[in-house]
Amino acid sequence: MAASKNQGREAREARERLTLYNARQAVHTHKVSRRRRDNVIAALGVLVVIALATATQVFYFSAGPGMPTASPSASAQPDTGATVGDVPDASTAEGRTWTGDITLNDIPLGISLDGATAPQAAASVIGDIQNGYYVGKTCHRLADSTGFQVLQCGSQDGTGADSGYSYGPVENAPADDFYPAGTIAMARVGDDANSNGHQFFIVFGDTTIPSDSAGGYTVVGTVTSGLDALKAGIVAGGIVDGASDGAPVVPTTITAATIQ
C-alpha cells in the first residue's frame, strides 16, 4: 500500500514537472516568436524610413526647391540633340562683343554679350532682343541664399515654362563651377546640353552651381552697370512666403531691351 502511494505521488510530481516544463517552453517559444516579429517590424520600419528619405530627396532635387538652388533651369523638353524652333545661326553673333541694356521695371542694366566665346547663346539673346521677344516677359524666379544668388527671367509664360525653342551646346561654362556677381548665363534643363532657350539668369552675388552630366551653364555675358540698383530695388524686396528660392515679392518685368 505504501509503495502504491509513493508511486502515485511520483507520478503526480512527474506530471507537474512536465506541465511546468511545457509552460516554460511555451513562454520561451512565445518570447522567441515575439522577438522575431519585433525584429521584422523594426527592419520594415527602417526600410520605410529609407524609402521615404530617398523619395523625399528625389523629389527635392528633381522637382522641388532643391532643383532651383542647385541649377537655374527651364521646364523639361526632349533632348533631341538638335536645334528646335527659329534659333538664329551662331554666325550672326559675328564673333564680337555686343553692348546694350536690359531694363527690369525701371532699373536699367548695362550688358555685354560675348559673341566670341558663346556665339550660339549670344546669337539667340541678340535675336530675342532685336525681335522684341523679351519686352513684357517677367523674371519669375529669385534665389537668394549663401552661395546661390540669381534672378531668372524670360520664360514664355512667366512660370518657367518654354516650348518649341531650344538649342545647344553648352558654351563658355566655368571649369570651376563658379559664377561671379554680374554673370549673365543661360538657363537649361538638368543633364541636357541642348535645352538652352529664351531664359537667362543674372547672378547678383558670387554663386557656385555644380556641373551635371551635360556640364555647366553657358555664360553669355555680363552686367556692366546697375547691379547695385537691381539688388536694392528688386532683390531687397525678398521672396514670396519668405522662401530662399521662388517668385520675387517685387513683381519684375523686362520693360525694355536694346543691343548693338
C-alpha positions in Angstrom: 0.0 0.0 0.0 2.9 2.3 0.9 4.6 1.5 -2.3 1.4 2.3 -4.3 1.1 5.7 -2.6 4.7 6.5 -3.4 4.3 5.5 -6.9 1.1 7.7 -7.2 3.0 10.7 -5.7 5.9 10.2 -8.0 3.6 10.0 -11.0 1.8 13.2 -9.8 5.1 15.0 -9.3 6.2 13.8 -12.8 3.1 15.2 -14.3 3.5 18.5 -12.5 7.1 18.7 -13.6 6.0 18.0 -17.2 3.3 20.6 -17.0 5.8 23.2 -15.6 8.3 22.3 -18.3 5.7 22.7 -21.1 4.6 26.0 -19.6 8.2 27.2 -19.6 8.7 26.0 -23.2 5.5 27.8 -24.3 6.8 31.1 -22.7 10.2 30.6 -24.3 8.6 29.9 -27.7 6.4 33.0 -27.4 9.3 35.2 -26.5 11.3 33.9 -29.4 8.4 34.4 -31.7 7.7 37.9 -30.4 11.4 38.8 -30.7 11.4 37.7 -34.3 8.2 39.6 -35.0 9.7 42.7 -33.4 12.9 42.4 -35.5 10.8 42.1 -38.7 8.8 45.1 -37.7 11.9 47.1 -36.9 13.5 46.1 -40.2 10.4 47.1 -42.1 10.3 50.4 -40.3 13.9 51.1 -41.3 13.1 50.2 -44.9 10.1 52.6 -44.8 12.2 55.4 -43.4 14.9 54.8 -46.0 12.3 54.7 -48.8 10.7 57.9 -47.6 14.0 59.7 -47.3 15.0 58.6 -50.7 11.7 59.6 -52.2 12.0 63.0 -50.5 15.5 63.6 -51.8 14.4 62.6 -55.3 11.5 65.0 -55.2 13.7 67.7 -53.7 16.4 67.5 -56.3 14.2 66.8 -59.3 11.0 68.8 -58.8 11.1 70.6 -55.5 13.1 73.5 -54.2 16.3 71.6 -54.4 16.4 71.8 -58.1 16.3 75.6 -58.2 19.0 76.0 -55.6 21.2 73.6 -57.5 20.6 74.8 -61.0 18.7 77.5 -62.8 16.7 75.5 -65.3 13.8 75.7 -67.7 10.9 73.3 -67.9 11.9 70.0 -69.4 11.9 69.4 -73.2 13.0 66.4 -75.1 16.8 66.1 -75.6 16.7 65.9 -79.4 20.4 66.8 -79.8 19.4 69.4 -82.4 18.1 72.9 -82.6 14.3 73.3 -82.2 12.5 76.3 -83.5 13.6 79.5 -85.2 17.0 79.8 -83.5 19.5 82.2 -85.1 22.6 80.8 -86.6 25.7 81.2 -84.3 27.4 83.2 -87.1 25.0 86.1 -86.5 26.9 86.8 -83.3 29.8 87.9 -85.5 32.4 86.7 -83.1 32.5 90.0 -81.3 31.3 91.8 -78.1 27.8 93.3 -78.2 26.7 96.0 -75.8 23.3 97.3 -74.7 20.9 97.3 -71.8 18.0 95.4 -70.3 15.6 97.3 -68.1 13.8 95.5 -65.3 10.9 97.5 -64.1 12.6 101.0 -64.0 16.1 99.7 -63.4 18.4 99.8 -66.4 21.2 97.2 -66.5 24.1 97.7 -68.9 25.0 94.4 -70.5 27.8 93.0 -72.6 27.3 89.8 -74.7 30.2 87.6 -75.7 29.7 86.6 -79.3 33.2 85.1 -79.5 33.1 82.5 -76.7 29.4 81.9 -76.6 28.3 82.5 -80.2 25.2 80.4 -80.3 23.8 81.7 -77.0 24.8 85.3 -77.9 23.0 84.9 -81.3 19.9 83.7 -79.5 19.8 86.5 -77.0 20.6 89.1 -79.6 17.8 87.8 -81.8 15.3 87.9 -78.9 16.3 91.5 -78.1 16.1 92.6 -81.7 12.7 91.0 -82.4 11.2 92.3 -79.2 10.7 88.9 -77.5 11.9 90.0 -74.1 9.9 93.1 -73.6 6.9 92.2 -71.4 8.4 89.0 -70.2 8.9 88.5 -66.5 11.6 87.5 -64.0 9.7 84.7 -62.4 12.4 83.4 -60.0 14.6 84.9 -57.4 17.1 82.8 -55.4 18.9 84.4 -52.6 20.9 82.2 -50.3 24.6 81.9 -49.4 26.4 80.8 -52.5 23.4 80.9 -54.8 22.1 84.3 -55.8 20.3 84.6 -59.1 17.4 86.3 -60.8 15.9 84.2 -63.7 14.0 85.9 -66.5 12.5 85.4 -69.9 10.2 82.4 -69.9 7.3 82.3 -72.4 4.5 82.1 -69.8 6.1 83.7 -66.7 6.3 80.4 -64.8 9.5 79.0 -66.1 7.9 77.0 -69.0 9.1 77.2 -72.6 8.3 75.1 -75.6 9.2 74.9 -79.3 12.6 76.7 -78.9 15.8 75.1 -77.7 19.4 74.8 -78.8 22.9 73.7 -77.7 25.7 73.2 -76.9 26.8 74.5 -73.5 29.3 77.2 -74.2 31.8 79.1 -72.1 30.9 77.4 -68.8 33.3 77.9 -66.0 35.6 75.0 -65.3 35.4 75.6 -61.6 31.5 75.9 -61.5 32.0 79.5 -60.1 29.8 82.3 -61.5 30.9 85.7 -60.2 28.4 88.5 -59.5 27.4 90.2 -62.7 27.4 87.0 -64.8 24.6 86.5 -67.3 24.1 82.8 -68.1 21.5 80.7 -69.9 19.1 78.5 -68.0 18.6 75.0 -69.2 17.2 71.6 -68.2 19.4 69.5 -66.0 21.6 66.9 -67.8 20.5 68.3 -71.2 23.1 70.4 -73.1 20.7 71.1 -75.9 17.9 72.7 -73.8 19.1 76.3 -73.7 16.3 78.5 -74.7 15.0 82.1 -74.1 15.6 82.1 -70.4 18.6 83.6 -68.8 19.7 84.3 -65.2 21.6 87.2 -63.8 24.0 86.4 -61.0 23.8 89.2 -58.4 26.1 87.6 -55.8 29.0 85.2 -56.2 27.4 81.8 -56.9 28.6 78.2 -57.3 26.5 75.9 -59.4 27.7 72.3 -59.6 28.0 70.9 -63.1 25.8 68.0 -64.1 26.3 65.3 -66.8 25.9 68.0 -69.5 28.4 70.3 -68.0 27.9 73.8 -66.6 25.8 76.7 -67.8 26.6 78.9 -70.8 28.0 82.2 -69.7 26.7 84.5 -72.4 27.8 87.9 -71.0 28.0 90.2 -68.0 26.1 93.0 -66.3 28.3 96.1 -66.7 26.2 98.5 -64.7 23.1 98.7 -62.5 23.7 95.6 -60.4 23.5 97.5 -57.1 20.3 99.1 -58.1 18.9 95.7 -59.0 19.7 94.4 -55.6 18.2 97.5 -53.8 15.1 97.7 -56.0 14.2 94.0 -56.5 16.3 91.6 -54.5 15.9 93.5 -51.3 12.2 93.1 -51.5 12.6 89.4 -50.8 10.9 86.2 -52.0 7.3 85.3 -51.6 6.5 83.5 -48.4 9.9 84.3 -47.0 11.5 81.5 -49.0 15.1 81.4 -50.3 14.0 80.5 -53.8 10.8 81.4 -55.5 8.9 84.3 -57.0 10.2 87.8 -56.1 7.9 89.8 -53.8 8.5 92.8 -56.2 6.8 91.7 -59.5 9.6 92.1 -62.1 9.1 92.7 -65.8 11.5 93.3 -68.6 10.3 96.7 -69.8 13.0 97.5 -72.4 16.0 95.8 -74.1 18.5 97.1 -76.7 21.6 95.8 -78.3 24.3 97.0 -80.7 
